[in-house]
Amino acid sequence: MMRIMMVANMRTTVNLDDDVLVILRRRAAAGGVSVSQVLNRAVRRGLAEDESRRVAAPTVTYGSAVQALTAHELAQRVAQVDNEDLRHQAGL
């Protein structure tokens, strides 16, 4: 039998710049909450903001569905394009 335990709160160490810690402490004192609560709210807001800015990259397609070509058909089409390019360059 397997037991699954979920941790509601996890302690971790975060290194903060001194100026950030000062702001966190001021906001915690002003709101009557802990520094951890202020930090959690700020992180949640920041993460939610990142999610709202995320834009899916568009899928770019050219033309319609492509049929598979045999090696011979591909070689013919390449030769045709090459000939058209040569005629264009020659001004024909």
ABEGO torsion letter per residue (X at the ends): XBBBBBBABBBBBBBBBAAAAAAAAAAAAAAGBBAAAAAAAAAAAAAAAAAAABBBBBBBBBEBBBBBBBAAAAAAAAAAAAAAAAAAAAGX
